[in-house]
Structures are given as structure tokens and as C-alpha cells.
Amino acid sequence: MMPPIRCFTCGAPLGHLWEEFKARVEAGEPPGKVLDDLGVKRYCCRRMLLTSITYVEEVAKYYTLKARRLREVGGLA
Ligand SMILES: [Zn+2]
């Protein structure tokens, strides 16, 4: 949901790499090359960045809709 802060397996900090990784991959660079450039060598850390899906904004929309619906029907939020 959120960008990875640390590798689940080895604990290496990764949060500072997320924005650059995401921007460069979205610009069309191969993800493997970006990870090499960023110095992410261990496969446990590479999978953290490669497999992250940030959908917190997507989920937040549903909380807004849920709150609106509960107001409409008079339920508890
Ligand atoms: Zn790791």
C-alpha cells in the first residue's frame, strides 16, 4: 500500500530510493538497470522495489465514499 521503508528480509533502508526508482521506471528505463544504478544489489531488496504497488490514494477514495454513504443512511462511521 505504502512505498517500502525497509526491506522486509534484511532491513536495509529503501524509502529514500522509492521516488527516484518510480520516476525513472515510469520514464521508460528498465527497472533492473535503475536498481543497479541505485546500488540495490541484494535480491531481497530488489524485490521490495520491483513488486511494490502504491494504492493508498486508490483506497482513500473508498473511505470517502463509505463516509458519505454512512451519512446518507444514518449509520455510524
Ligand atoms: Zn534486503
N, CA, C, O and the ligand as a Tripos MOL2 file, in Angstrom:
@<TRIPOS>MOLECULE
protein
  309   307    78     0     0
PROTEIN
NO_CHARGES

@<TRIPOS>ATOM
      1 N           0.8350   -1.2000    0.0000 N.3       1 MET1
      2 CA          0.0000    0.0000    0.0000 C.3       1 MET1
      3 C           0.8710    1.2510    0.0000 C.2       1 MET1
      4 O           0.6990    2.1490   -0.8250 O.2       1 MET1
      5 N           1.8090    1.2900    0.9460 N.am      2 MET2
      6 CA          2.7220    2.4300    1.0310 C.3       2 MET2
      7 C           4.0430    2.0520    0.3680 C.2       2 MET2
      8 O           4.3450    0.8660    0.2360 O.2       2 MET2
      9 N           4.8360    3.0380   -0.0520 N.am      3 PRO3
     10 CA          6.1640    2.7030   -0.5700 C.3       3 PRO3
     11 C           6.9800    2.0170    0.5260 C.2       3 PRO3
     12 O           6.8040    2.3210    1.7060 O.2       3 PRO3
     13 N           7.8650    1.1000    0.1520 N.am      4 PRO4
     14 CA          8.6330    0.3720    1.1660 C.3       4 PRO4
     15 C           9.6180    1.2860    1.8830 C.2       4 PRO4
     16 O          10.3160    2.0790    1.2500 O.2       4 PRO4
     17 N           9.6690    1.1710    3.2070 N.am      5 ILE5
     18 CA         10.6120    1.9480    4.0020 C.3       5 ILE5
     19 C          11.9020    1.1550    4.1910 C.2       5 ILE5
     20 O          13.0050    1.6720    4.0160 O.2       5 ILE5
     21 N          11.7300   -0.1170    4.5530 N.am      6 ARG6
     22 CA         12.8770   -1.0100    4.7290 C.3       6 ARG6
     23 C          12.5720   -2.3420    4.0650 C.2       6 ARG6
     24 O          11.4130   -2.7000    3.8590 O.2       6 ARG6
     25 N          13.6350   -3.0710    3.7350 N.am      7 CYS7
     26 CA         13.4760   -4.4120    3.1790 C.3       7 CYS7
     27 C          12.9150   -5.3170    4.2810 C.2       7 CYS7
     28 O          13.4250   -5.3200    5.4010 O.2       7 CYS7
     29 N          11.8690   -6.0840    3.9630 N.am      8 PHE8
     30 CA         11.2680   -6.9870    4.9440 C.3       8 PHE8
     31 C          12.2710   -8.0400    5.4120 C.2       8 PHE8
     32 O          12.2260   -8.4700    6.5650 O.2       8 PHE8
     33 N          13.1600   -8.4490    4.5390 N.am      9 THR9
     34 CA         14.0520   -9.5620    4.8330 C.3       9 THR9
     35 C          15.3270   -9.1250    5.5500 C.2       9 THR9
     36 O          15.6540   -9.6610    6.6080 O.2       9 THR9
     37 N          16.0410   -8.1680    4.9900 N.am     10 CYS10
     38 CA         17.3450   -7.8140    5.5690 C.3      10 CYS10
     39 C          17.3090   -6.5020    6.3520 C.2      10 CYS10
     40 O          18.2520   -6.2040    7.0850 O.2      10 CYS10
     41 N          16.2500   -5.7190    6.2130 N.am     11 GLY11
     42 CA         16.1260   -4.4950    6.9830 C.3      11 GLY11
     43 C          16.8480   -3.2870    6.4020 C.2      11 GLY11
     44 O          16.8940   -2.2340    7.0380 O.2      11 GLY11
     45 N          17.4030   -3.4180    5.2230 N.am     12 ALA12
     46 CA         18.1050   -2.2820    4.6130 C.3      12 ALA12
     47 C          17.1140   -1.1600    4.3160 C.2      12 ALA12
     48 O          16.0120   -1.4210    3.8320 O.2      12 ALA12
     49 N          17.4950    0.0880    4.6000 N.am     13 PRO13
     50 CA         16.5820    1.1950    4.2990 C.3      13 PRO13
     51 C          16.4280    1.3940    2.7930 C.2      13 PRO13
     52 O          17.4170    1.4380    2.0610 O.2      13 PRO13
     53 N          15.1810    1.5130    2.3390 N.am     14 LEU14
     54 CA         14.8980    1.6580    0.9130 C.3      14 LEU14
     55 C          14.0050    2.8560    0.6170 C.2      14 LEU14
     56 O          13.8460    3.2370   -0.5430 O.2      14 LEU14
     57 N          13.4260    3.4460    1.6410 N.am     15 GLY15
     58 CA         12.4560    4.5090    1.4480 C.3      15 GLY15
     59 C          12.9900    5.6870    0.6610 C.2      15 GLY15
     60 O          12.2510    6.3190   -0.0930 O.2      15 GLY15
     61 N          14.2730    5.9890    0.8300 N.am     16 HIS16
     62 CA         14.8500    7.1340    0.1370 C.3      16 HIS16
     63 C          15.0600    6.8690   -1.3480 C.2      16 HIS16
     64 O          15.3420    7.7980   -2.1050 O.2      16 HIS16
     65 N          14.9280    5.6120   -1.7790 N.am     17 LEU17
     66 CA         15.1530    5.2680   -3.1850 C.3      17 LEU17
     67 C          13.8680    5.2230   -3.9990 C.2      17 LEU17
     68 O          13.9010    5.2420   -5.2290 O.2      17 LEU17
     69 N          12.7360    5.1630   -3.3040 N.am     18 TRP18
     70 CA         11.4640    4.9030   -3.9800 C.3      18 TRP18
     71 C          11.1130    5.9500   -5.0300 C.2      18 TRP18
     72 O          10.7650    5.5920   -6.1550 O.2      18 TRP18
     73 N          11.1960    7.2310   -4.6900 N.am     19 GLU19
     74 CA         10.7660    8.2740   -5.6330 C.3      19 GLU19
     75 C          11.5990    8.2490   -6.9140 C.2      19 GLU19
     76 O          11.0570    8.3600   -8.0140 O.2      19 GLU19
     77 N          12.9180    8.1020   -6.7670 N.am     20 GLU20
     78 CA         13.7710    8.0710   -7.9650 C.3      20 GLU20
     79 C          13.4950    6.8190   -8.7840 C.2      20 GLU20
     80 O          13.4000    6.8770  -10.0100 O.2      20 GLU20
     81 N          13.3670    5.6780   -8.0940 N.am     21 PHE21
     82 CA         13.0700    4.4270   -8.7970 C.3      21 PHE21
     83 C          11.7740    4.5580   -9.5880 C.2      21 PHE21
     84 O          11.7290    4.2340  -10.7750 O.2      21 PHE21
     85 N          10.7410    5.0250   -8.9400 N.am     22 LYS22
     86 CA          9.4320    5.1380   -9.5820 C.3      22 LYS22
     87 C           9.4810    6.0960  -10.7790 C.2      22 LYS22
     88 O           8.9610    5.7880  -11.8510 O.2      22 LYS22
     89 N          10.1080    7.2500  -10.5840 N.am     23 ALA23
     90 CA         10.1580    8.2510  -11.6480 C.3      23 ALA23
     91 C          10.9190    7.7230  -12.8620 C.2      23 ALA23
     92 O          10.4940    7.9110  -14.0020 O.2      23 ALA23
     93 N          12.0480    7.0600  -12.6080 N.am     24 ARG24
     94 CA         12.8540    6.5860  -13.7330 C.3      24 ARG24
     95 C          12.1790    5.4300  -14.4750 C.2      24 ARG24
     96 O          12.2630    5.3480  -15.7010 O.2      24 ARG24
     97 N          11.5140    4.5420  -13.7410 N.am     25 VAL25
     98 CA         10.8190    3.4230  -14.3900 C.3      25 VAL25
     99 C           9.6230    3.9450  -15.1920 C.2      25 VAL25
    100 O           9.3550    3.4690  -16.2950 O.2      25 VAL25
    101 N           8.9140    4.9160  -14.6380 N.am     26 GLU26
    102 CA          7.7840    5.4930  -15.3740 C.3      26 GLU26
    103 C           8.2490    6.2470  -16.6070 C.2      26 GLU26
    104 O           7.4960    6.3930  -17.5700 O.2      26 GLU26
    105 N           9.5000    6.7310  -16.5820 N.am     27 ALA27
    106 CA         10.0560    7.4220  -17.7480 C.3      27 ALA27
    107 C          10.5390    6.4370  -18.7990 C.2      27 ALA27
    108 O          10.9430    6.8490  -19.8860 O.2      27 ALA27
    109 N          10.5050    5.1480  -18.4980 N.am     28 GLY28
    110 CA         10.8100    4.1520  -19.5080 C.3      28 GLY28
    111 C          12.1110    3.3880  -19.3280 C.2      28 GLY28
    112 O          12.4380    2.5400  -20.1570 O.2      28 GLY28
    113 N          12.8630    3.6640  -18.2680 N.am     29 GLU29
    114 CA         14.1110    2.9280  -18.0500 C.3      29 GLU29
    115 C          13.8050    1.5170  -17.5560 C.2      29 GLU29
    116 O          12.8180    1.3110  -16.8490 O.2      29 GLU29
    117 N          14.6420    0.5390  -17.9210 N.am     30 PRO30
    118 CA         14.4170   -0.8150  -17.4040 C.3      30 PRO30
    119 C          14.6220   -0.8520  -15.8890 C.2      30 PRO30
    120 O          15.6230   -0.3360  -15.3930 O.2      30 PRO30
    121 N          13.6870   -1.4550  -15.1480 N.am     31 PRO31
    122 CA         13.7870   -1.4680  -13.6820 C.3      31 PRO31
    123 C          15.0900   -2.0690  -13.1700 C.2      31 PRO31
    124 O          15.6450   -1.5870  -12.1820 O.2      31 PRO31
    125 N          15.5840   -3.1150  -13.8290 N.am     32 GLY32
    126 CA         16.8290   -3.7440  -13.3780 C.3      32 GLY32
    127 C          18.0030   -2.7940  -13.4440 C.2      32 GLY32
    128 O          18.8500   -2.7770  -12.5510 O.2      32 GLY32
    129 N          18.0550   -2.0090  -14.4970 N.am     33 LYS33
    130 CA         19.1520   -1.0480  -14.6530 C.3      33 LYS33
    131 C          19.0580    0.0470  -13.5990 C.2      33 LYS33
    132 O          20.0720    0.4730  -13.0470 O.2      33 LYS33
    133 N          17.8300    0.5060  -13.3190 N.am     34 VAL34
    134 CA         17.6450    1.5500  -12.3000 C.3      34 VAL34
    135 C          18.1060    1.0390  -10.9430 C.2      34 VAL34
    136 O          18.7690    1.7610  -10.1990 O.2      34 VAL34
    137 N          17.7550   -0.2080  -10.6150 N.am     35 LEU35
    138 CA         18.1790   -0.7790   -9.3410 C.3      35 LEU35
    139 C          19.6960   -0.8980   -9.2780 C.2      35 LEU35
    140 O          20.2960   -0.6350   -8.2360 O.2      35 LEU35
    141 N          20.3240   -1.2940  -10.3900 N.am     36 ASP36
    142 CA         21.7930   -1.3590  -10.4340 C.3      36 ASP36
    143 C          22.3900    0.0230  -10.1710 C.2      36 ASP36
    144 O          23.3260    0.1670   -9.3840 O.2      36 ASP36
    145 N          21.8350    1.0390  -10.8420 N.am     37 ASP37
    146 CA         22.3420    2.4110  -10.6860 C.3      37 ASP37
    147 C          22.1810    2.9070   -9.2490 C.2      37 ASP37
    148 O          23.0330    3.6330   -8.7370 O.2      37 ASP37
    149 N          21.0720    2.5060   -8.6000 N.am     38 LEU38
    150 CA         20.8110    2.9540   -7.2290 C.3      38 LEU38
    151 C          21.6250    2.1670   -6.2030 C.2      38 LEU38
    152 O          21.6320    2.5050   -5.0200 O.2      38 LEU38
    153 N          22.3080    1.1200   -6.6590 N.am     39 GLY39
    154 CA         23.1390    0.3380   -5.7580 C.3      39 GLY39
    155 C          22.3760   -0.7040   -4.9710 C.2      39 GLY39
    156 O          22.8540   -1.1770   -3.9400 O.2      39 GLY39
    157 N          21.1860   -1.0710   -5.4450 N.am     40 VAL40
    158 CA         20.3920   -2.1100   -4.7780 C.3      40 VAL40
    159 C          20.8220   -3.4440   -5.3760 C.2      40 VAL40
    160 O          20.4240   -3.7900   -6.4890 O.2      40 VAL40
    161 N          21.6390   -4.1940   -4.6300 N.am     41 LYS41
    162 CA         22.2450   -5.4060   -5.1800 C.3      41 LYS41
    163 C          21.5590   -6.6850   -4.6990 C.2      41 LYS41
    164 O          21.4090   -7.6300   -5.4730 O.2      41 LYS41
    165 N          21.1400   -6.7270   -3.4280 N.am     42 ARG42
    166 CA         20.5480   -7.9620   -2.8980 C.3      42 ARG42
    167 C          19.1630   -8.1920   -3.5020 C.2      42 ARG42
    168 O          18.3770   -7.2580   -3.6620 O.2      42 ARG42
    169 N          18.8800   -9.4590   -3.8350 N.am     43 TYR43
    170 CA         17.5990   -9.7240   -4.4820 C.3      43 TYR43
    171 C          16.4250   -9.5170   -3.5540 C.2      43 TYR43
    172 O          15.3130   -9.2590   -4.0150 O.2      43 TYR43
    173 N          16.6520   -9.6270   -2.2290 N.am     44 CYS44
    174 CA         15.5360   -9.3730   -1.3020 C.3      44 CYS44
    175 C          15.1190   -7.9000   -1.3790 C.2      44 CYS44
    176 O          13.9320   -7.5760   -1.3410 O.2      44 CYS44
    177 N          16.1190   -7.0140   -1.4860 N.am     45 CYS45
    178 CA         15.8250   -5.5780   -1.5630 C.3      45 CYS45
    179 C          15.2630   -5.2150   -2.9400 C.2      45 CYS45
    180 O          14.3790   -4.3650   -3.0510 O.2      45 CYS45
    181 N          15.7780   -5.8610   -3.9780 N.am     46 ARG46
    182 CA         15.2990   -5.5710   -5.3400 C.3      46 ARG46
    183 C          13.8180   -5.9140   -5.4680 C.2      46 ARG46
    184 O          13.0470   -5.1740   -6.0790 O.2      46 ARG46
    185 N          13.4300   -7.0550   -4.8760 N.am     47 ARG47
    186 CA         12.0110   -7.4210   -5.0000 C.3      47 ARG47
    187 C          11.1110   -6.4230   -4.2590 C.2      47 ARG47
    188 O           9.9570   -6.2260   -4.6400 O.2      47 ARG47
    189 N          11.6480   -5.7860   -3.1880 N.am     48 MET48
    190 CA         10.8360   -4.8160   -2.4550 C.3      48 MET48
    191 C          10.4150   -3.6630   -3.3650 C.2      48 MET48
    192 O           9.2550   -3.2520   -3.3670 O.2      48 MET48
    193 N          11.3680   -3.1520   -4.1320 N.am     49 LEU49
    194 CA         11.0580   -2.0220   -5.0070 C.3      49 LEU49
    195 C          10.3070   -2.4830   -6.2570 C.2      49 LEU49
    196 O           9.4010   -1.8000   -6.7330 O.2      49 LEU49
    197 N          10.6940   -3.6520   -6.7840 N.am     50 LEU50
    198 CA         10.0710   -4.1250   -8.0200 C.3      50 LEU50
    199 C           8.6030   -4.4830   -7.8390 C.2      50 LEU50
    200 O           7.8050   -4.2990   -8.7570 O.2      50 LEU50
    201 N           8.2400   -4.9900   -6.6740 N.am     51 THR51
    202 CA          6.8890   -5.5280   -6.5060 C.3      51 THR51
    203 C           5.9740   -4.6170   -5.7040 C.2      51 THR51
    204 O           4.8430   -4.9990   -5.4060 O.2      51 THR51
    205 N           6.4360   -3.4160   -5.3450 N.am     52 SER52
    206 CA          5.5850   -2.5210   -4.5730 C.3      52 SER52
    207 C           4.5210   -1.8960   -5.4490 C.2      52 SER52
    208 O           4.7960   -1.4200   -6.5510 O.2      52 SER52
    209 N           3.3210   -1.9060   -4.9490 N.am     53 ILE53
    210 CA          2.2130   -1.2280   -5.6230 C.3      53 ILE53
    211 C           1.6630   -0.2330   -4.6140 C.2      53 ILE53
    212 O           1.1900   -0.6230   -3.5470 O.2      53 ILE53
    213 N           1.7220    1.0460   -4.9490 N.am     54 THR54
    214 CA          1.2150    2.0550   -4.0170 C.3      54 THR54
    215 C          -0.2170    2.3760   -4.4140 C.2      54 THR54
    216 O          -0.4660    3.0210   -5.4320 O.2      54 THR54
    217 N          -1.1240    1.9300   -3.6180 N.am     55 TYR55
    218 CA         -2.5340    2.1700   -3.9190 C.3      55 TYR55
    219 C          -3.2360    2.8690   -2.7640 C.2      55 TYR55
    220 O          -4.4540    2.7600   -2.6220 O.2      55 TYR55
    221 N          -2.4820    3.5860   -1.9380 N.am     56 VAL56
    222 CA         -3.0960    4.2650   -0.8060 C.3      56 VAL56
    223 C          -4.0840    5.3370   -1.2710 C.2      56 VAL56
    224 O          -5.1250    5.5310   -0.6430 O.2      56 VAL56
    225 N          -3.7650    6.0370   -2.3720 N.am     57 GLU57
    226 CA         -4.6880    7.0500   -2.8880 C.3      57 GLU57
    227 C          -5.9700    6.3860   -3.3810 C.2      57 GLU57
    228 O          -7.0670    6.9180   -3.2120 O.2      57 GLU57
    229 N          -5.8100    5.2080   -3.9960 N.am     58 GLU58
    230 CA         -6.9690    4.4760   -4.5020 C.3      58 GLU58
    231 C          -7.8940    4.0530   -3.3550 C.2      58 GLU58
    232 O          -9.1150    4.1740   -3.4540 O.2      58 GLU58
    233 N          -7.2960    3.5550   -2.2660 N.am     59 VAL59
    234 CA         -8.0790    3.1010   -1.1220 C.3      59 VAL59
    235 C          -8.7510    4.2830   -0.4310 C.2      59 VAL59
    236 O          -9.8830    4.1660    0.0390 O.2      59 VAL59
    237 N          -8.0610    5.4160   -0.3680 N.am     60 ALA60
    238 CA         -8.5950    6.5860    0.3240 C.3      60 ALA60
    239 C          -9.9160    7.0380   -0.2860 C.2      60 ALA60
    240 O         -10.7940    7.5260    0.4260 O.2      60 ALA60
    241 N         -10.0630    6.8770   -1.6090 N.am     61 LYS61
    242 CA        -11.3140    7.2580   -2.2660 C.3      61 LYS61
    243 C         -12.4890    6.4830   -1.6810 C.2      61 LYS61
    244 O         -13.5770    7.0300   -1.5080 O.2      61 LYS61
    245 N         -12.2650    5.2150   -1.3800 N.am     62 TYR62
    246 CA        -13.3590    4.3850   -0.8790 C.3      62 TYR62
    247 C         -13.7430    4.7580    0.5440 C.2      62 TYR62
    248 O         -14.9040    4.6240    0.9310 O.2      62 TYR62
    249 N         -12.7780    5.2250    1.3200 N.am     63 TYR63
    250 CA        -13.1180    5.6850    2.6690 C.3      63 TYR63
    251 C         -13.9950    6.9280    2.6010 C.2      63 TYR63
    252 O         -14.9110    7.0940    3.4070 O.2      63 TYR63
    253 N         -13.7140    7.8010    1.6390 N.am     64 THR64
    254 CA        -14.5380    8.9870    1.4480 C.3      64 THR64
    255 C         -15.9460    8.5930    1.0420 C.2      64 THR64
    256 O         -16.9280    9.1190    1.5670 O.2      64 THR64
    257 N         -16.0360    7.6550    0.0970 N.am     65 LEU65
    258 CA        -17.3590    7.2050   -0.3490 C.3      65 LEU65
    259 C         -18.1100    6.4930    0.7640 C.2      65 LEU65
    260 O         -19.3250    6.6430    0.8930 O.2      65 LEU65
    261 N         -17.3870    5.7170    1.5710 N.am     66 LYS66
    262 CA        -18.0250    4.9970    2.6780 C.3      66 LYS66
    263 C         -18.5910    5.9900    3.6880 C.2      66 LYS66
    264 O         -19.7120    5.8200    4.1670 O.2      66 LYS66
    265 N         -17.8170    7.0290    4.0130 N.am     67 ALA67
    266 CA        -18.2810    8.0230    4.9760 C.3      67 ALA67
    267 C         -19.5170    8.7440    4.4360 C.2      67 ALA67
    268 O         -20.4630    9.0110    5.1780 O.2      67 ALA67
    269 N         -19.4980    9.0570    3.1320 N.am     68 ARG68
    270 CA        -20.6500    9.7450    2.5390 C.3      68 ARG68
    271 C         -21.9010    8.8510    2.6050 C.2      68 ARG68
    272 O         -22.9930    9.3060    2.9450 O.2      68 ARG68
    273 N         -21.7100    7.5880    2.2750 N.am     69 ARG69
    274 CA        -22.8450    6.6530    2.2750 C.3      69 ARG69
    275 C         -23.4050    6.4800    3.6850 C.2      69 ARG69
    276 O         -24.6210    6.4240    3.8730 O.2      69 ARG69
    277 N         -22.5230    6.3950    4.6670 N.am     70 LEU70
    278 CA        -22.9870    6.2350    6.0400 C.3      70 LEU70
    279 C         -23.7540    7.4630    6.5230 C.2      70 LEU70
    280 O         -24.7030    7.3440    7.2980 O.2      70 LEU70
    281 N         -23.3370    8.6530    6.0580 N.am     71 ARG71
    282 CA        -24.0830    9.8650    6.4040 C.3      71 ARG71
    283 C         -25.4800    9.8170    5.7670 C.2      71 ARG71
    284 O         -26.4710   10.2180    6.3770 O.2      71 ARG71
    285 N         -25.5300    9.3130    4.5130 N.am     72 GLU72
    286 CA        -26.7940    9.2490    3.8000 C.3      72 GLU72
    287 C         -27.7970    8.3090    4.4810 C.2      72 GLU72
    288 O         -28.9860    8.6120    4.5820 O.2      72 GLU72
    289 N         -27.2980    7.1850    4.9340 N.am     73 VAL73
    290 CA        -28.2050    6.1950    5.5290 C.3      73 VAL73
    291 C         -28.2980    6.3250    7.0460 C.2      73 VAL73
    292 O         -29.0440    5.5880    7.6900 O.2      73 VAL73
    293 N         -27.5410    7.2610    7.6160 N.am     74 GLY74
    294 CA        -27.6140    7.4950    9.0380 C.3      74 GLY74
    295 C         -26.9110    6.4630    9.8880 C.2      74 GLY74
    296 O         -27.2340    6.2980   11.0650 O.2      74 GLY74
    297 N         -25.9460    5.7640    9.2970 N.am     75 GLY75
    298 CA        -25.1980    4.7710   10.0500 C.3      75 GLY75
    299 C         -24.0540    5.4070   10.8220 C.2      75 GLY75
    300 O         -23.8210    6.6140   10.7510 O.2      75 GLY75
    301 N         -23.3600    4.5760   11.5480 N.am     76 LEU76
    302 CA        -22.1970    5.0450   12.2850 C.3      76 LEU76
    303 C         -20.9700    4.9490   11.3810 C.2      76 LEU76
    304 O         -20.8300    4.0000   10.6100 O.2      76 LEU76
    305 N         -20.0900    5.9300   11.4830 N.am     77 ALA77
    306 CA        -18.8750    5.9290   10.6600 C.3      77 ALA77
    307 C         -17.7990    5.0990   11.2250 C.2      77 ALA77
    308 O         -16.7200    5.0040   10.6400 O.2      77 ALA77
    309 ZN         17.0360   -6.8370    1.5570 Zn       78 ZN78
@<TRIPOS>BOND
     1     1     2 1
     2     2     3 1
     3     3     4 2
     4     3     5 am
     5     5     6 1
     6     6     7 1
     7     7     8 2
     8     7     9 am
     9     9    10 1
    10    10    11 1
    11    11    12 2
    12    11    13 am
    13    13    14 1
    14    14    15 1
    15    15    16 2
    16    15    17 am
    17    17    18 1
    18    18    19 1
    19    19    20 2
    20    19    21 am
    21    21    22 1
    22    22    23 1
    23    23    24 2
    24    23    25 am
    25    25    26 1
    26    26    27 1
    27    27    28 2
    28    27    29 am
    29    29    30 1
    30    30    31 1
    31    31    32 2
    32    31    33 am
    33    33    34 1
    34    34    35 1
    35    35    36 2
    36    35    37 am
    37    37    38 1
    38    38    39 1
    39    39    40 2
    40    39    41 am
    41    41    42 1
    42    42    43 1
    43    43    44 2
    44    43    45 am
    45    45    46 1
    46    46    47 1
    47    47    48 2
    48    47    49 am
    49    49    50 1
    50    50    51 1
    51    51    52 2
    52    51    53 am
    53    53    54 1
    54    54    55 1
    55    55    56 2
    56    55    57 am
    57    57    58 1
    58    58    59 1
    59    59    60 2
    60    59    61 am
    61    61    62 1
    62    62    63 1
    63    63    64 2
    64    63    65 am
    65    65    66 1
    66    66    67 1
    67    67    68 2
    68    67    69 am
    69    69    70 1
    70    70    71 1
    71    71    72 2
    72    71    73 am
    73    73    74 1
    74    74    75 1
    75    75    76 2
    76    75    77 am
    77    77    78 1
    78    78    79 1
    79    79    80 2
    80    79    81 am
    81    81    82 1
    82    82    83 1
    83    83    84 2
    84    83    85 am
    85    85    86 1
    86    86    87 1
    87    87    88 2
    88    87    89 am
    89    89    90 1
    90    90    91 1
    91    91    92 2
    92    91    93 am
    93    93    94 1
    94    94    95 1
    95    95    96 2
    96    95    97 am
    97    97    98 1
    98    98    99 1
    99    99   100 2
   100    99   101 am
   101   101   102 1
   102   102   103 1
   103   103   104 2
   104   103   105 am
   105   105   106 1
   106   106   107 1
   107   107   108 2
   108   107   109 am
   109   109   110 1
   110   110   111 1
   111   111   112 2
   112   111   113 am
   113   113   114 1
   114   114   115 1
   115   115   116 2
   116   115   117 am
   117   117   118 1
   118   118   119 1
   119   119   120 2
   120   119   121 am
   121   121   122 1
   122   122   123 1
   123   123   124 2
   124   123   125 am
   125   125   126 1
   126   126   127 1
   127   127   128 2
   128   127   129 am
   129   129   130 1
   130   130   131 1
   131   131   132 2
   132   131   133 am
   133   133   134 1
   134   134   135 1
   135   135   136 2
   136   135   137 am
   137   137   138 1
   138   138   139 1
   139   139   140 2
   140   139   141 am
   141   141   142 1
   142   142   143 1
   143   143   144 2
   144   143   145 am
   145   145   146 1
   146   146   147 1
   147   147   148 2
   148   147   149 am
   149   149   150 1
   150   150   151 1
   151   151   152 2
   152   151   153 am
   153   153   154 1
   154   154   155 1
   155   155   156 2
   156   155   157 am
   157   157   158 1
   158   158   159 1
   159   159   160 2
   160   159   161 am
   161   161   162 1
   162   162   163 1
   163   163   164 2
   164   163   165 am
   165   165   166 1
   166   166   167 1
   167   167   168 2
   168   167   169 am
   169   169   170 1
   170   170   171 1
   171   171   172 2
   172   171   173 am
   173   173   174 1
   174   174   175 1
   175   175   176 2
   176   175   177 am
   177   177   178 1
   178   178   179 1
   179   179   180 2
   180   179   181 am
   181   181   182 1
   182   182   183 1
   183   183   184 2
   184   183   185 am
   185   185   186 1
   186   186   187 1
   187   187   188 2
   188   187   189 am
   189   189   190 1
   190   190   191 1
   191   191   192 2
   192   191   193 am
   193   193   194 1
   194   194   195 1
   195   195   196 2
   196   195   197 am
   197   197   198 1
   198   198   199 1
   199   199   200 2
   200   199   201 am
   201   201   202 1
   202   202   203 1
   203   203   204 2
   204   203   205 am
   205   205   206 1
   206   206   207 1
   207   207   208 2
   208   207   209 am
   209   209   210 1
   210   210   211 1
   211   211   212 2
   212   211   213 am
   213   213   214 1
   214   214   215 1
   215   215   216 2
   216   215   217 am
   217   217   218 1
   218   218   219 1
   219   219   220 2
   220   219   221 am
   221   221   222 1
   222   222   223 1
   223   223   224 2
   224   223   225 am
   225   225   226 1
   226   226   227 1
   227   227   228 2
   228   227   229 am
   229   229   230 1
   230   230   231 1
   231   231   232 2
   232   231   233 am
   233   233   234 1
   234   234   235 1
   235   235   236 2
   236   235   237 am
   237   237   238 1
   238   238   239 1
   239   239   240 2
   240   239   241 am
   241   241   242 1
   242   242   243 1
   243   243   244 2
   244   243   245 am
   245   245   246 1
   246   246   247 1
   247   247   248 2
   248   247   249 am
   249   249   250 1
   250   250   251 1
   251   251   252 2
   252   251   253 am
   253   253   254 1
   254   254   255 1
   255   255   256 2
   256   255   257 am
   257   257   258 1
   258   258   259 1
   259   259   260 2
   260   259   261 am
   261   261   262 1
   262   262   263 1
   263   263   264 2
   264   263   265 am
   265   265   266 1
   266   266   267 1
   267   267   268 2
   268   267   269 am
   269   269   270 1
   270   270   271 1
   271   271   272 2
   272   271   273 am
   273   273   274 1
   274   274   275 1
   275   275   276 2
   276   275   277 am
   277   277   278 1
   278   278   279 1
   279   279   280 2
   280   279   281 am
   281   281   282 1
   282   282   283 1
   283   283   284 2
   284   283   285 am
   285   285   286 1
   286   286   287 1
   287   287   288 2
   288   287   289 am
   289   289   290 1
   290   290   291 1
   291   291   292 2
   292   291   293 am
   293   293   294 1
   294   294   295 1
   295   295   296 2
   296   295   297 am
   297   297   298 1
   298   298   299 1
   299   299   300 2
   300   299   301 am
   301   301   302 1
   302   302   303 1
   303   303   304 2
   304   303   305 am
   305   305   306 1
   306   306   307 1
   307   307   308 2
@<TRIPOS>SUBSTRUCTURE
     1 MET1         2 RESIDUE 1 A MET
     2 MET2         6 RESIDUE 1 A MET
     3 PRO3        10 RESIDUE 1 A PRO
     4 PRO4        14 RESIDUE 1 A PRO
     5 ILE5        18 RESIDUE 1 A ILE
     6 ARG6        22 RESIDUE 1 A ARG
     7 CYS7        26 RESIDUE 1 A CYS
     8 PHE8        30 RESIDUE 1 A PHE
     9 THR9        34 RESIDUE 1 A THR
    10 CYS10       38 RESIDUE 1 A CYS
    11 GLY11       42 RESIDUE 1 A GLY
    12 ALA12       46 RESIDUE 1 A ALA
    13 PRO13       50 RESIDUE 1 A PRO
    14 LEU14       54 RESIDUE 1 A LEU
    15 GLY15       58 RESIDUE 1 A GLY
    16 HIS16       62 RESIDUE 1 A HIS
    17 LEU17       66 RESIDUE 1 A LEU
    18 TRP18       70 RESIDUE 1 A TRP
    19 GLU19       74 RESIDUE 1 A GLU
    20 GLU20       78 RESIDUE 1 A GLU
    21 PHE21       82 RESIDUE 1 A PHE
    22 LYS22       86 RESIDUE 1 A LYS
    23 ALA23       90 RESIDUE 1 A ALA
    24 ARG24       94 RESIDUE 1 A ARG
    25 VAL25       98 RESIDUE 1 A VAL
    26 GLU26      102 RESIDUE 1 A GLU
    27 ALA27      106 RESIDUE 1 A ALA
    28 GLY28      110 RESIDUE 1 A GLY
    29 GLU29      114 RESIDUE 1 A GLU
    30 PRO30      118 RESIDUE 1 A PRO
    31 PRO31      122 RESIDUE 1 A PRO
    32 GLY32      126 RESIDUE 1 A GLY
    33 LYS33      130 RESIDUE 1 A LYS
    34 VAL34      134 RESIDUE 1 A VAL
    35 LEU35      138 RESIDUE 1 A LEU
    36 ASP36      142 RESIDUE 1 A ASP
    37 ASP37      146 RESIDUE 1 A ASP
    38 LEU38      150 RESIDUE 1 A LEU
    39 GLY39      154 RESIDUE 1 A GLY
    40 VAL40      158 RESIDUE 1 A VAL
    41 LYS41      162 RESIDUE 1 A LYS
    42 ARG42      166 RESIDUE 1 A ARG
    43 TYR43      170 RESIDUE 1 A TYR
    44 CYS44      174 RESIDUE 1 A CYS
    45 CYS45      178 RESIDUE 1 A CYS
    46 ARG46      182 RESIDUE 1 A ARG
    47 ARG47      186 RESIDUE 1 A ARG
    48 MET48      190 RESIDUE 1 A MET
    49 LEU49      194 RESIDUE 1 A LEU
    50 LEU50      198 RESIDUE 1 A LEU
    51 THR51      202 RESIDUE 1 A THR
    52 SER52      206 RESIDUE 1 A SER
    53 ILE53      210 RESIDUE 1 A ILE
    54 THR54      214 RESIDUE 1 A THR
    55 TYR55      218 RESIDUE 1 A TYR
    56 VAL56      222 RESIDUE 1 A VAL
    57 GLU57      226 RESIDUE 1 A GLU
    58 GLU58      230 RESIDUE 1 A GLU
    59 VAL59      234 RESIDUE 1 A VAL
    60 ALA60      238 RESIDUE 1 A ALA
    61 LYS61      242 RESIDUE 1 A LYS
    62 TYR62      246 RESIDUE 1 A TYR
    63 TYR63      250 RESIDUE 1 A TYR
    64 THR64      254 RESIDUE 1 A THR
    65 LEU65      258 RESIDUE 1 A LEU
    66 LYS66      262 RESIDUE 1 A LYS
    67 ALA67      266 RESIDUE 1 A ALA
    68 ARG68      270 RESIDUE 1 A ARG
    69 ARG69      274 RESIDUE 1 A ARG
    70 LEU70      278 RESIDUE 1 A LEU
    71 ARG71      282 RESIDUE 1 A ARG
    72 GLU72      286 RESIDUE 1 A GLU
    73 VAL73      290 RESIDUE 1 A VAL
    74 GLY74      294 RESIDUE 1 A GLY
    75 GLY75      298 RESIDUE 1 A GLY
    76 LEU76      302 RESIDUE 1 A LEU
    77 ALA77      306 RESIDUE 1 A ALA
    78 ZN78       309 GROUP 0 **** ****
